[in-house]
Amino acid sequence: MVVRVIRNILCVLLLALLLLGVPRLSGLIADLFDYRAIDPDGAFAWISVHHIAQAVIFILLIIVISLLSRLSSALAGVTRLLD
């Protein structure tokens, strides 16, 4: 019971870290480029790159979590066969 509570708390903390950290990381990525040539007012290009970077990071995270989930399921099946 205690292990389940600790695991849930760690999952919530990880989710909070991701939801707060990924936008900051994508902002840092967007800051790497100079947009004056294509967006002199700075109203569109930075936020577009920021959101594209966010989408790519979250898609990569979804793929990694999906692969880990499948691996975990496959390993659980193997351990059942070994028992």
mmCIF file of the N, C-alpha and C atoms, coordinates in Angstrom:
data_MODEL
# 
_entry.id   MODEL 
# 
loop_
_atom_site.group_PDB 
_atom_site.id 
_atom_site.type_symbol 
_atom_site.label_atom_id 
_atom_site.label_alt_id 
_atom_site.label_comp_id 
_atom_site.label_asym_id 
_atom_site.label_entity_id 
_atom_site.label_seq_id 
_atom_site.pdbx_PDB_ins_code 
_atom_site.Cartn_x 
_atom_site.Cartn_y 
_atom_site.Cartn_z 
_atom_site.occupancy 
_atom_site.B_iso_or_equiv 
_atom_site.pdbx_formal_charge 
_atom_site.auth_seq_id 
_atom_site.auth_comp_id 
_atom_site.auth_asym_id 
_atom_site.auth_atom_id 
_atom_site.pdbx_PDB_model_num 
ATOM 1   N N  . MET A 1 1  ? 0.832  -1.195  0.000   1.00 0.00 ? 1  MET A N  1 
ATOM 2   C CA . MET A 1 1  ? 0.000  0.000   0.000   1.00 0.00 ? 1  MET A CA 1 
ATOM 3   C C  . MET A 1 1  ? 0.872  1.252   0.000   1.00 0.00 ? 1  MET A C  1 
ATOM 4   N N  . VAL A 1 2  ? 1.904  1.290   0.825   1.00 0.00 ? 2  VAL A N  1 
ATOM 5   C CA . VAL A 1 2  ? 2.775  2.457   0.916   1.00 0.00 ? 2  VAL A CA 1 
ATOM 6   C C  . VAL A 1 2  ? 3.561  2.633   -0.384  1.00 0.00 ? 2  VAL A C  1 
ATOM 7   N N  . VAL A 1 3  ? 3.966  1.524   -0.992  1.00 0.00 ? 3  VAL A N  1 
ATOM 8   C CA . VAL A 1 3  ? 4.723  1.579   -2.247  1.00 0.00 ? 3  VAL A CA 1 
ATOM 9   C C  . VAL A 1 3  ? 3.865  2.195   -3.343  1.00 0.00 ? 3  VAL A C  1 
ATOM 10  N N  . ARG A 1 4  ? 2.587  1.846   -3.370  1.00 0.00 ? 4  ARG A N  1 
ATOM 11  C CA . ARG A 1 4  ? 1.678  2.397   -4.377  1.00 0.00 ? 4  ARG A CA 1 
ATOM 12  C C  . ARG A 1 4  ? 1.523  3.904   -4.205  1.00 0.00 ? 4  ARG A C  1 
ATOM 13  N N  . VAL A 1 5  ? 1.411  4.362   -2.974  1.00 0.00 ? 5  VAL A N  1 
ATOM 14  C CA . VAL A 1 5  ? 1.277  5.795   -2.706  1.00 0.00 ? 5  VAL A CA 1 
ATOM 15  C C  . VAL A 1 5  ? 2.547  6.532   -3.137  1.00 0.00 ? 5  VAL A C  1 
ATOM 16  N N  . ILE A 1 6  ? 3.703  5.987   -2.788  1.00 0.00 ? 6  ILE A N  1 
ATOM 17  C CA . ILE A 1 6  ? 4.966  6.617   -3.167  1.00 0.00 ? 6  ILE A CA 1 
ATOM 18  C C  . ILE A 1 6  ? 5.113  6.642   -4.682  1.00 0.00 ? 6  ILE A C  1 
ATOM 19  N N  . ARG A 1 7  ? 4.745  5.545   -5.357  1.00 0.00 ? 7  ARG A N  1 
ATOM 20  C CA . ARG A 1 7  ? 4.822  5.501   -6.818  1.00 0.00 ? 7  ARG A CA 1 
ATOM 21  C C  . ARG A 1 7  ? 3.908  6.550   -7.445  1.00 0.00 ? 7  ARG A C  1 
ATOM 22  N N  . ASN A 1 8  ? 2.696  6.704   -6.910  1.00 0.00 ? 8  ASN A N  1 
ATOM 23  C CA . ASN A 1 8  ? 1.768  7.705   -7.434  1.00 0.00 ? 8  ASN A CA 1 
ATOM 24  C C  . ASN A 1 8  ? 2.295  9.121   -7.228  1.00 0.00 ? 8  ASN A C  1 
ATOM 25  N N  . ILE A 1 9  ? 2.878  9.373   -6.078  1.00 0.00 ? 9  ILE A N  1 
ATOM 26  C CA . ILE A 1 9  ? 3.447  10.694  -5.811  1.00 0.00 ? 9  ILE A CA 1 
ATOM 27  C C  . ILE A 1 9  ? 4.596  10.980  -6.768  1.00 0.00 ? 9  ILE A C  1 
ATOM 28  N N  . LEU A 1 10 ? 5.447  9.994   -7.002  1.00 0.00 ? 10 LEU A N  1 
ATOM 29  C CA . LEU A 1 10 ? 6.562  10.178  -7.936  1.00 0.00 ? 10 LEU A CA 1 
ATOM 30  C C  . LEU A 1 10 ? 6.063  10.399  -9.364  1.00 0.00 ? 10 LEU A C  1 
ATOM 31  N N  . CYS A 1 11 ? 4.998  9.722   -9.745  1.00 0.00 ? 11 CYS A N  1 
ATOM 32  C CA . CYS A 1 11 ? 4.425  9.937   -11.080 1.00 0.00 ? 11 CYS A CA 1 
ATOM 33  C C  . CYS A 1 11 ? 3.869  11.347  -11.230 1.00 0.00 ? 11 CYS A C  1 
ATOM 34  N N  . VAL A 1 12 ? 3.206  11.847  -10.204 1.00 0.00 ? 12 VAL A N  1 
ATOM 35  C CA . VAL A 1 12 ? 2.674  13.210  -10.246 1.00 0.00 ? 12 VAL A CA 1 
ATOM 36  C C  . VAL A 1 12 ? 3.816  14.224  -10.309 1.00 0.00 ? 12 VAL A C  1 
ATOM 37  N N  . LEU A 1 13 ? 4.869  14.000  -9.536  1.00 0.00 ? 13 LEU A N  1 
ATOM 38  C CA . LEU A 1 13 ? 6.017  14.911  -9.571  1.00 0.00 ? 13 LEU A CA 1 
ATOM 39  C C  . LEU A 1 13 ? 6.709  14.884  -10.933 1.00 0.00 ? 13 LEU A C  1 
ATOM 40  N N  . LEU A 1 14 ? 6.834  13.705  -11.534 1.00 0.00 ? 14 LEU A N  1 
ATOM 41  C CA . LEU A 1 14 ? 7.423  13.600  -12.861 1.00 0.00 ? 14 LEU A CA 1 
ATOM 42  C C  . LEU A 1 14 ? 6.559  14.312  -13.894 1.00 0.00 ? 14 LEU A C  1 
ATOM 43  N N  . LEU A 1 15 ? 5.254  14.142  -13.813 1.00 0.00 ? 15 LEU A N  1 
ATOM 44  C CA . LEU A 1 15 ? 4.350  14.821  -14.728 1.00 0.00 ? 15 LEU A CA 1 
ATOM 45  C C  . LEU A 1 15 ? 4.451  16.339  -14.573 1.00 0.00 ? 15 LEU A C  1 
ATOM 46  N N  . ALA A 1 16 ? 4.510  16.825  -13.344 1.00 0.00 ? 16 ALA A N  1 
ATOM 47  C CA . ALA A 1 16 ? 4.652  18.260  -13.110 1.00 0.00 ? 16 ALA A CA 1 
ATOM 48  C C  . ALA A 1 16 ? 5.975  18.774  -13.670 1.00 0.00 ? 16 ALA A C  1 
ATOM 49  N N  . LEU A 1 17 ? 7.038  18.001  -13.468 1.00 0.00 ? 17 LEU A N  1 
ATOM 50  C CA . LEU A 1 17 ? 8.341  18.385  -14.009 1.00 0.00 ? 17 LEU A CA 1 
ATOM 51  C C  . LEU A 1 17 ? 8.296  18.471  -15.529 1.00 0.00 ? 17 LEU A C  1 
ATOM 52  N N  . LEU A 1 18 ? 7.672  17.509  -16.170 1.00 0.00 ? 18 LEU A N  1 
ATOM 53  C CA . LEU A 1 18 ? 7.558  17.530  -17.625 1.00 0.00 ? 18 LEU A CA 1 
ATOM 54  C C  . LEU A 1 18 ? 6.715  18.704  -18.106 1.00 0.00 ? 18 LEU A C  1 
ATOM 55  N N  . LEU A 1 19 ? 5.582  18.927  -17.468 1.00 0.00 ? 19 LEU A N  1 
ATOM 56  C CA . LEU A 1 19 ? 4.686  19.995  -17.905 1.00 0.00 ? 19 LEU A CA 1 
ATOM 57  C C  . LEU A 1 19 ? 5.277  21.390  -17.673 1.00 0.00 ? 19 LEU A C  1 
ATOM 58  N N  . LEU A 1 20 ? 6.178  21.517  -16.721 1.00 0.00 ? 20 LEU A N  1 
ATOM 59  C CA . LEU A 1 20 ? 6.839  22.801  -16.495 1.00 0.00 ? 20 LEU A CA 1 
ATOM 60  C C  . LEU A 1 20 ? 8.173  22.905  -17.227 1.00 0.00 ? 20 LEU A C  1 
ATOM 61  N N  . GLY A 1 21 ? 8.835  21.782  -17.412 1.00 0.00 ? 21 GLY A N  1 
ATOM 62  C CA . GLY A 1 21 ? 10.171 21.795  -18.001 1.00 0.00 ? 21 GLY A CA 1 
ATOM 63  C C  . GLY A 1 21 ? 10.189 21.833  -19.518 1.00 0.00 ? 21 GLY A C  1 
ATOM 64  N N  . VAL A 1 22 ? 9.271  21.132  -20.158 1.00 0.00 ? 22 VAL A N  1 
ATOM 65  C CA . VAL A 1 22 ? 9.267  21.077  -21.621 1.00 0.00 ? 22 VAL A CA 1 
ATOM 66  C C  . VAL A 1 22 ? 9.016  22.462  -22.233 1.00 0.00 ? 22 VAL A C  1 
ATOM 67  N N  . PRO A 1 23 ? 8.076  23.263  -21.737 1.00 0.00 ? 23 PRO A N  1 
ATOM 68  C CA . PRO A 1 23 ? 7.927  24.607  -22.306 1.00 0.00 ? 23 PRO A CA 1 
ATOM 69  C C  . PRO A 1 23 ? 9.179  25.472  -22.134 1.00 0.00 ? 23 PRO A C  1 
ATOM 70  N N  . ARG A 1 24 ? 9.854  25.322  -21.012 1.00 0.00 ? 24 ARG A N  1 
ATOM 71  C CA . ARG A 1 24 ? 11.103 26.084  -20.826 1.00 0.00 ? 24 ARG A CA 1 
ATOM 72  C C  . ARG A 1 24 ? 12.174 25.632  -21.795 1.00 0.00 ? 24 ARG A C  1 
ATOM 73  N N  . LEU A 1 25 ? 12.288 24.319  -21.968 1.00 0.00 ? 25 LEU A N  1 
ATOM 74  C CA . LEU A 1 25 ? 13.266 23.776  -22.906 1.00 0.00 ? 25 LEU A CA 1 
ATOM 75  C C  . LEU A 1 25 ? 12.953 24.223  -24.325 1.00 0.00 ? 25 LEU A C  1 
ATOM 76  N N  . SER A 1 26 ? 11.687 24.198  -24.704 1.00 0.00 ? 26 SER A N  1 
ATOM 77  C CA . SER A 1 26 ? 11.329 24.637  -26.057 1.00 0.00 ? 26 SER A CA 1 
ATOM 78  C C  . SER A 1 26 ? 11.552 26.140  -26.225 1.00 0.00 ? 26 SER A C  1 
ATOM 79  N N  . GLY A 1 27 ? 11.410 26.892  -25.157 1.00 0.00 ? 27 GLY A N  1 
ATOM 80  C CA . GLY A 1 27 ? 11.743 28.317  -25.212 1.00 0.00 ? 27 GLY A CA 1 
ATOM 81  C C  . GLY A 1 27 ? 13.229 28.542  -25.434 1.00 0.00 ? 27 GLY A C  1 
ATOM 82  N N  . LEU A 1 28 ? 14.050 27.730  -24.793 1.00 0.00 ? 28 LEU A N  1 
ATOM 83  C CA . LEU A 1 28 ? 15.496 27.823  -25.009 1.00 0.00 ? 28 LEU A CA 1 
ATOM 84  C C  . LEU A 1 28 ? 15.860 27.456  -26.442 1.00 0.00 ? 28 LEU A C  1 
ATOM 85  N N  . ILE A 1 29 ? 15.176 26.457  -26.992 1.00 0.00 ? 29 ILE A N  1 
ATOM 86  C CA . ILE A 1 29 ? 15.414 26.078  -28.379 1.00 0.00 ? 29 ILE A CA 1 
ATOM 87  C C  . ILE A 1 29 ? 15.011 27.213  -29.311 1.00 0.00 ? 29 ILE A C  1 
ATOM 88  N N  . ALA A 1 30 ? 13.862 27.831  -29.040 1.00 0.00 ? 30 ALA A N  1 
ATOM 89  C CA . ALA A 1 30 ? 13.399 28.933  -29.887 1.00 0.00 ? 30 ALA A CA 1 
ATOM 90  C C  . ALA A 1 30 ? 14.334 30.144  -29.792 1.00 0.00 ? 30 ALA A C  1 
ATOM 91  N N  . ASP A 1 31 ? 14.969 30.326  -28.651 1.00 0.00 ? 31 ASP A N  1 
ATOM 92  C CA . ASP A 1 31 ? 15.898 31.448  -28.480 1.00 0.00 ? 31 ASP A CA 1 
ATOM 93  C C  . ASP A 1 31 ? 17.185 31.277  -29.280 1.00 0.00 ? 31 ASP A C  1 
ATOM 94  N N  . LEU A 1 32 ? 17.466 30.089  -29.754 1.00 0.00 ? 32 LEU A N  1 
ATOM 95  C CA . LEU A 1 32 ? 18.707 29.835  -30.496 1.00 0.00 ? 32 LEU A CA 1 
ATOM 96  C C  . LEU A 1 32 ? 18.719 30.486  -31.877 1.00 0.00 ? 32 LEU A C  1 
ATOM 97  N N  . PHE A 1 33 ? 17.559 30.824  -32.401 1.00 0.00 ? 33 PHE A N  1 
ATOM 98  C CA . PHE A 1 33 ? 17.460 31.329  -33.770 1.00 0.00 ? 33 PHE A CA 1 
ATOM 99  C C  . PHE A 1 33 ? 17.250 32.840  -33.796 1.00 0.00 ? 33 PHE A C  1 
ATOM 100 N N  . ASP A 1 34 ? 17.674 33.449  -34.908 1.00 0.00 ? 34 ASP A N  1 
ATOM 101 C CA . ASP A 1 34 ? 17.455 34.876  -35.138 1.00 0.00 ? 34 ASP A CA 1 
ATOM 102 C C  . ASP A 1 34 ? 16.329 35.020  -36.153 1.00 0.00 ? 34 ASP A C  1 
ATOM 103 N N  . TYR A 1 35 ? 15.259 35.680  -35.765 1.00 0.00 ? 35 TYR A N  1 
ATOM 104 C CA . TYR A 1 35 ? 14.060 35.754  -36.585 1.00 0.00 ? 35 TYR A CA 1 
ATOM 105 C C  . TYR A 1 35 ? 13.873 37.102  -37.278 1.00 0.00 ? 35 TYR A C  1 
ATOM 106 N N  . ARG A 1 36 ? 14.814 38.033  -37.123 1.00 0.00 ? 36 ARG A N  1 
ATOM 107 C CA . ARG A 1 36 ? 14.621 39.383  -37.656 1.00 0.00 ? 36 ARG A CA 1 
ATOM 108 C C  . ARG A 1 36 ? 14.435 39.409  -39.169 1.00 0.00 ? 36 ARG A C  1 
ATOM 109 N N  . ALA A 1 37 ? 15.066 38.490  -39.885 1.00 0.00 ? 37 ALA A N  1 
ATOM 110 C CA . ALA A 1 37 ? 14.963 38.502  -41.342 1.00 0.00 ? 37 ALA A CA 1 
ATOM 111 C C  . ALA A 1 37 ? 13.562 38.091  -41.817 1.00 0.00 ? 37 ALA A C  1 
ATOM 112 N N  . ILE A 1 38 ? 12.920 37.176  -41.106 1.00 0.00 ? 38 ILE A N  1 
ATOM 113 C CA . ILE A 1 38 ? 11.608 36.707  -41.546 1.00 0.00 ? 38 ILE A CA 1 
ATOM 114 C C  . ILE A 1 38 ? 10.458 37.255  -40.710 1.00 0.00 ? 38 ILE A C  1 
ATOM 115 N N  . ASP A 1 39 ? 10.756 37.776  -39.531 1.00 0.00 ? 39 ASP A N  1 
ATOM 116 C CA . ASP A 1 39 ? 9.715  38.295  -38.638 1.00 0.00 ? 39 ASP A CA 1 
ATOM 117 C C  . ASP A 1 39 ? 10.257 39.523  -37.909 1.00 0.00 ? 39 ASP A C  1 
ATOM 118 N N  . PRO A 1 40 ? 10.290 40.682  -38.585 1.00 0.00 ? 40 PRO A N  1 
ATOM 119 C CA . PRO A 1 40 ? 10.912 41.864  -37.975 1.00 0.00 ? 40 PRO A CA 1 
ATOM 120 C C  . PRO A 1 40 ? 10.226 42.335  -36.685 1.00 0.00 ? 40 PRO A C  1 
ATOM 121 N N  . ASP A 1 41 ? 8.936  42.095  -36.555 1.00 0.00 ? 41 ASP A N  1 
ATOM 122 C CA . ASP A 1 41 ? 8.232  42.518  -35.341 1.00 0.00 ? 41 ASP A CA 1 
ATOM 123 C C  . ASP A 1 41 ? 8.382  41.522  -34.205 1.00 0.00 ? 41 ASP A C  1 
ATOM 124 N N  . GLY A 1 42 ? 8.819  40.324  -34.508 1.00 0.00 ? 42 GLY A N  1 
ATOM 125 C CA . GLY A 1 42 ? 8.986  39.297  -33.483 1.00 0.00 ? 42 GLY A CA 1 
ATOM 126 C C  . GLY A 1 42 ? 7.679  38.794  -32.919 1.00 0.00 ? 42 GLY A C  1 
ATOM 127 N N  . ALA A 1 43 ? 6.627  38.823  -33.727 1.00 0.00 ? 43 ALA A N  1 
ATOM 128 C CA . ALA A 1 43 ? 5.304  38.469  -33.231 1.00 0.00 ? 43 ALA A CA 1 
ATOM 129 C C  . ALA A 1 43 ? 4.883  37.039  -33.559 1.00 0.00 ? 43 ALA A C  1 
ATOM 130 N N  . PHE A 1 44 ? 5.570  36.387  -34.492 1.00 0.00 ? 44 PHE A N  1 
ATOM 131 C CA . PHE A 1 44 ? 5.057  35.111  -34.955 1.00 0.00 ? 44 PHE A CA 1 
ATOM 132 C C  . PHE A 1 44 ? 6.077  33.981  -34.934 1.00 0.00 ? 44 PHE A C  1 
ATOM 133 N N  . ALA A 1 45 ? 7.279  34.218  -35.405 1.00 0.00 ? 45 ALA A N  1 
ATOM 134 C CA . ALA A 1 45 ? 8.242  33.136  -35.632 1.00 0.00 ? 45 ALA A CA 1 
ATOM 135 C C  . ALA A 1 45 ? 8.685  32.473  -34.326 1.00 0.00 ? 45 ALA A C  1 
ATOM 136 N N  . TRP A 1 46 ? 8.995  33.254  -33.287 1.00 0.00 ? 46 TRP A N  1 
ATOM 137 C CA . TRP A 1 46 ? 9.488  32.671  -32.045 1.00 0.00 ? 46 TRP A CA 1 
ATOM 138 C C  . TRP A 1 46 ? 8.449  31.725  -31.441 1.00 0.00 ? 46 TRP A C  1 
ATOM 139 N N  . ILE A 1 47 ? 7.203  32.188  -31.374 1.00 0.00 ? 47 ILE A N  1 
ATOM 140 C CA . ILE A 1 47 ? 6.168  31.356  -30.756 1.00 0.00 ? 47 ILE A CA 1 
ATOM 141 C C  . ILE A 1 47 ? 5.880  30.121  -31.598 1.00 0.00 ? 47 ILE A C  1 
ATOM 142 N N  . SER A 1 48 ? 6.024  30.233  -32.921 1.00 0.00 ? 48 SER A N  1 
ATOM 143 C CA . SER A 1 48 ? 5.821  29.072  -33.786 1.00 0.00 ? 48 SER A CA 1 
ATOM 144 C C  . SER A 1 48 ? 6.898  28.020  -33.531 1.00 0.00 ? 48 SER A C  1 
ATOM 145 N N  . VAL A 1 49 ? 8.155  28.450  -33.483 1.00 0.00 ? 49 VAL A N  1 
ATOM 146 C CA . VAL A 1 49 ? 9.245  27.509  -33.213 1.00 0.00 ? 49 VAL A CA 1 
ATOM 147 C C  . VAL A 1 49 ? 9.097  26.927  -31.808 1.00 0.00 ? 49 VAL A C  1 
ATOM 148 N N  . HIS A 1 50 ? 8.701  27.738  -30.863 1.00 0.00 ? 50 HIS A N  1 
ATOM 149 C CA . HIS A 1 50 ? 8.479  27.291  -29.488 1.00 0.00 ? 50 HIS A CA 1 
ATOM 150 C C  . HIS A 1 50 ? 7.448  26.155  -29.455 1.00 0.00 ? 50 HIS A C  1 
ATOM 151 N N  . HIS A 1 51 ? 6.322  26.342  -30.135 1.00 0.00 ? 51 HIS A N  1 
ATOM 152 C CA . HIS A 1 51 ? 5.271  25.327  -30.122 1.00 0.00 ? 51 HIS A CA 1 
ATOM 153 C C  . HIS A 1 51 ? 5.665  24.088  -30.924 1.00 0.00 ? 51 HIS A C  1 
ATOM 154 N N  . ILE A 1 52 ? 6.388  24.268  -32.010 1.00 0.00 ? 52 ILE A N  1 
ATOM 155 C CA . ILE A 1 52 ? 6.857  23.107  -32.778 1.00 0.00 ? 52 ILE A CA 1 
ATOM 156 C C  . ILE A 1 52 ? 7.826  22.283  -31.934 1.00 0.00 ? 52 ILE A C  1 
ATOM 157 N N  . ALA A 1 53 ? 8.731  22.957  -31.222 1.00 0.00 ? 53 ALA A N  1 
ATOM 158 C CA . ALA A 1 53 ? 9.680  22.250  -30.359 1.00 0.00 ? 53 ALA A CA 1 
ATOM 159 C C  . ALA A 1 53 ? 8.947  21.514  -29.235 1.00 0.00 ? 53 ALA A C  1 
ATOM 160 N N  . GLN A 1 54 ? 7.941  22.146  -28.660 1.00 0.00 ? 54 GLN A N  1 
ATOM 161 C CA . GLN A 1 54 ? 7.138  21.486  -27.627 1.00 0.00 ? 54 GLN A CA 1 
ATOM 162 C C  . GLN A 1 54 ? 6.481  20.226  -28.170 1.00 0.00 ? 54 GLN A C  1 
ATOM 163 N N  . ALA A 1 55 ? 5.886  20.337  -29.343 1.00 0.00 ? 55 ALA A N  1 
ATOM 164 C CA . ALA A 1 55 ? 5.203  19.191  -29.941 1.00 0.00 ? 55 ALA A CA 1 
ATOM 165 C C  . ALA A 1 55 ? 6.186  18.051  -30.194 1.00 0.00 ? 55 ALA A C  1 
ATOM 166 N N  . VAL A 1 56 ? 7.347  18.367  -30.741 1.00 0.00 ? 56 VAL A N  1 
ATOM 167 C CA . VAL A 1 56 ? 8.342  17.328  -31.033 1.00 0.00 ? 56 VAL A CA 1 
ATOM 168 C C  . VAL A 1 56 ? 8.810  16.655  -29.749 1.00 0.00 ? 56 VAL A C  1 
ATOM 169 N N  . ILE A 1 57 ? 9.074  17.439  -28.707 1.00 0.00 ? 57 ILE A N  1 
ATOM 170 C CA . ILE A 1 57 ? 9.535  16.869  -27.439 1.00 0.00 ? 57 ILE A CA 1 
ATOM 171 C C  . ILE A 1 57 ? 8.466  15.956  -26.842 1.00 0.00 ? 57 ILE A C  1 
ATOM 172 N N  . PHE A 1 58 ? 7.211  16.407  -26.836 1.00 0.00 ? 58 PHE A N  1 
ATOM 173 C CA . PHE A 1 58 ? 6.153  15.587  -26.256 1.00 0.00 ? 58 PHE A CA 1 
ATOM 174 C C  . PHE A 1 58 ? 5.880  14.341  -27.094 1.00 0.00 ? 58 PHE A C  1 
ATOM 175 N N  . ILE A 1 59 ? 5.980  14.444  -28.416 1.00 0.00 ? 59 ILE A N  1 
ATOM 176 C CA . ILE A 1 59 ? 5.796  13.256  -29.258 1.00 0.00 ? 59 ILE A CA 1 
ATOM 177 C C  . ILE A 1 59 ? 6.906  12.244  -28.975 1.00 0.00 ? 59 ILE A C  1 
ATOM 178 N N  . LEU A 1 60 ? 8.141  12.721  -28.840 1.00 0.00 ? 60 LEU A N  1 
ATOM 179 C CA . LEU A 1 60 ? 9.238  11.817  -28.504 1.00 0.00 ? 60 LEU A CA 1 
ATOM 180 C C  . LEU A 1 60 ? 9.014  11.148  -27.149 1.00 0.00 ? 60 LEU A C  1 
ATOM 181 N N  . LEU A 1 61 ? 8.528  11.911  -26.177 1.00 0.00 ? 61 LEU A N  1 
ATOM 182 C CA . LEU A 1 61 ? 8.230  11.331  -24.861 1.00 0.00 ? 61 LEU A CA 1 
ATOM 183 C C  . LEU A 1 61 ? 7.131  10.274  -24.956 1.00 0.00 ? 61 LEU A C  1 
ATOM 184 N N  . ILE A 1 62 ? 6.109  10.540  -25.756 1.00 0.00 ? 62 ILE A N  1 
ATOM 185 C CA . ILE A 1 62 ? 5.026  9.570   -25.930 1.00 0.00 ? 62 ILE A CA 1 
ATOM 186 C C  . ILE A 1 62 ? 5.556  8.289   -26.550 1.00 0.00 ? 62 ILE A C  1 
ATOM 187 N N  . ILE A 1 63 ? 6.426  8.423   -27.546 1.00 0.00 ? 63 ILE A N  1 
ATOM 188 C CA . ILE A 1 63 ? 7.000  7.243   -28.196 1.00 0.00 ? 63 ILE A CA 1 
ATOM 189 C C  . ILE A 1 63 ? 7.836  6.443   -27.205 1.00 0.00 ? 63 ILE A C  1 
ATOM 190 N N  . VAL A 1 64 ? 8.665  7.122   -26.413 1.00 0.00 ? 64 VAL A N  1 
ATOM 191 C CA . VAL A 1 64 ? 9.514  6.433   -25.437 1.00 0.00 ? 64 VAL A CA 1 
ATOM 192 C C  . VAL A 1 64 ? 8.659  5.723   -24.386 1.00 0.00 ? 64 VAL A C  1 
ATOM 193 N N  . ILE A 1 65 ? 7.645  6.393   -23.884 1.00 0.00 ? 65 ILE A N  1 
ATOM 194 C CA . ILE A 1 65 ? 6.771  5.780   -22.876 1.00 0.00 ? 65 ILE A CA 1 
ATOM 195 C C  . ILE A 1 65 ? 6.032  4.585   -23.471 1.00 0.00 ? 65 ILE A C  1 
ATOM 196 N N  . SER A 1 66 ? 5.592  4.707   -24.712 1.00 0.00 ? 66 SER A N  1 
ATOM 197 C CA . SER A 1 66 ? 4.913  3.599   -25.376 1.00 0.00 ? 66 SER A CA 1 
ATOM 198 C C  . SER A 1 66 ? 5.842  2.401   -25.528 1.00 0.00 ? 66 SER A C  1 
ATOM 199 N N  . LEU A 1 67 ? 7.070  2.645   -25.946 1.00 0.00 ? 67 LEU A N  1 
ATOM 200 C CA . LEU A 1 67 ? 8.032  1.548   -26.096 1.00 0.00 ? 67 LEU A CA 1 
ATOM 201 C C  . LEU A 1 67 ? 8.351  0.903   -24.759 1.00 0.00 ? 67 LEU A C  1 
ATOM 202 N N  . LEU A 1 68 ? 8.522  1.718   -23.726 1.00 0.00 ? 68 LEU A N  1 
ATOM 203 C CA . LEU A 1 68 ? 8.795  1.169   -22.397 1.00 0.00 ? 68 LEU A CA 1 
ATOM 204 C C  . LEU A 1 68 ? 7.613  0.371   -21.876 1.00 0.00 ? 68 LEU A C  1 
ATOM 205 N N  . SER A 1 69 ? 6.413  0.821   -22.175 1.00 0.00 ? 69 SER A N  1 
ATOM 206 C CA . SER A 1 69 ? 5.214  0.107   -21.744 1.00 0.00 ? 69 SER A CA 1 
ATOM 207 C C  . SER A 1 69 ? 5.132  -1.255  -22.427 1.00 0.00 ? 69 SER A C  1 
ATOM 208 N N  . ARG A 1 70 ? 5.419  -1.295  -23.716 1.00 0.00 ? 70 ARG A N  1 
ATOM 209 C CA . ARG A 1 70 ? 5.403  -2.569  -24.437 1.00 0.00 ? 70 ARG A CA 1 
ATOM 210 C C  . ARG A 1 70 ? 6.492  -3.495  -23.920 1.00 0.00 ? 70 ARG A C  1 
ATOM 211 N N  . LEU A 1 71 ? 7.669  -2.925  -23.641 1.00 0.00 ? 71 LEU A N  1 
ATOM 212 C CA . LEU A 1 71 ? 8.765  -3.731  -23.115 1.00 0.00 ? 71 LEU A CA 1 
ATOM 213 C C  . LEU A 1 71 ? 8.395  -4.304  -21.752 1.00 0.00 ? 71 LEU A C  1 
ATOM 214 N N  . SER A 1 72 ? 7.770  -3.482  -20.922 1.00 0.00 ? 72 SER A N  1 
ATOM 215 C CA . SER A 1 72 ? 7.347  -3.940  -19.600 1.00 0.00 ? 72 SER A CA 1 
ATOM 216 C C  . SER A 1 72 ? 6.321  -5.056  -19.713 1.00 0.00 ? 72 SER A C  1 
ATOM 217 N N  . SER A 1 73 ? 5.387  -4.908  -20.641 1.00 0.00 ? 73 SER A N  1 
ATOM 218 C CA . SER A 1 73 ? 4.380  -5.946  -20.841 1.00 0.00 ? 73 SER A CA 1 
ATOM 219 C C  . SER A 1 73 ? 5.010  -7.239  -21.354 1.00 0.00 ? 73 SER A C  1 
ATOM 220 N N  . ALA A 1 74 ? 5.953  -7.106  -22.270 1.00 0.00 ? 74 ALA A N  1 
ATOM 221 C CA . ALA A 1 74 ? 6.625  -8.288  -22.807 1.00 0.00 ? 74 ALA A CA 1 
ATOM 222 C C  . ALA A 1 74 ? 7.432  -8.995  -21.721 1.00 0.00 ? 74 ALA A C  1 
ATOM 223 N N  . LEU A 1 75 ? 8.112  -8.219  -20.885 1.00 0.00 ? 75 LEU A N  1 
ATOM 224 C CA . LEU A 1 75 ? 8.886  -8.823  -19.801 1.00 0.00 ? 75 LEU A CA 1 
ATOM 225 C C  . LEU A 1 75 ? 7.981  -9.495  -18.781 1.00 0.00 ? 75 LEU A C  1 
ATOM 226 N N  . ALA A 1 76 ? 6.821  -8.904  -18.534 1.00 0.00 ? 76 ALA A N  1 
ATOM 227 C CA . ALA A 1 76 ? 5.867  -9.519  -17.610 1.00 0.00 ? 76 ALA A CA 1 
ATOM 228 C C  . ALA A 1 76 ? 5.380  -10.852 -18.164 1.00 0.00 ? 76 ALA A C  1 
ATOM 229 N N  . GLY A 1 77 ? 5.168  -10.934 -19.473 1.00 0.00 ? 77 GLY A N  1 
ATOM 230 C CA . GLY A 1 77 ? 4.757  -12.182 -20.093 1.00 0.00 ? 77 GLY A CA 1 
ATOM 231 C C  . GLY A 1 77 ? 5.836  -13.245 -20.007 1.00 0.00 ? 77 GLY A C  1 
ATOM 232 N N  . VAL A 1 78 ? 7.084  -12.841 -20.182 1.00 0.00 ? 78 VAL A N  1 
ATOM 233 C CA . VAL A 1 78 ? 8.199  -13.778 -20.087 1.00 0.00 ? 78 VAL A CA 1 
ATOM 234 C C  . VAL A 1 78 ? 8.345  -14.306 -18.675 1.00 0.00 ? 78 VAL A C  1 
ATOM 235 N N  . THR A 1 79 ? 8.206  -13.442 -17.693 1.00 0.00 ? 79 THR A N  1 
ATOM 236 C CA . THR A 1 79 ? 8.334  -13.909 -16.305 1.00 0.00 ? 79 THR A CA 1 
ATOM 237 C C  . THR A 1 79 ? 7.208  -14.858 -15.939 1.00 0.00 ? 79 THR A C  1 
ATOM 238 N N  . ARG A 1 80 ? 6.013  -14.635 -16.525 1.00 0.00 ? 80 ARG A N  1 
ATOM 239 C CA . ARG A 1 80 ? 4.910  -15.568 -16.268 1.00 0.00 ? 80 ARG A CA 1 
ATOM 240 C C  . ARG A 1 80 ? 5.215  -16.941 -16.866 1.00 0.00 ? 80 ARG A C  1 
ATOM 241 N N  . LEU A 1 81 ? 5.843  -16.928 -18.030 1.00 0.00 ? 81 LEU A N  1 
ATOM 242 C CA . LEU A 1 81 ? 6.206  -18.205 -18.661 1.00 0.00 ? 81 LEU A CA 1 
ATOM 243 C C  . LEU A 1 81 ? 7.283  -18.947 -17.863 1.00 0.00 ? 81 LEU A C  1 
ATOM 244 N N  . LEU A 1 82 ? 8.178  -18.196 -17.247 1.00 0.00 ? 82 LEU A N  1 
ATOM 245 C CA . LEU A 1 82 ? 9.265  -18.805 -16.476 1.00 0.00 ? 82 LEU A CA 1 
ATOM 246 C C  . LEU A 1 82 ? 8.792  -19.339 -15.141 1.00 0.00 ? 82 LEU A C  1 
ATOM 247 N N  . ASP A 1 83 ? 7.716  -18.803 -14.629 1.00 0.00 ? 83 ASP A N  1 
ATOM 248 C CA . ASP A 1 83 ? 7.211  -19.254 -13.312 1.00 0.00 ? 83 ASP A CA 1 
ATOM 249 C C  . ASP A 1 83 ? 6.563  -20.561 -13.359 1.00 0.00 ? 83 ASP A C  1 
# 
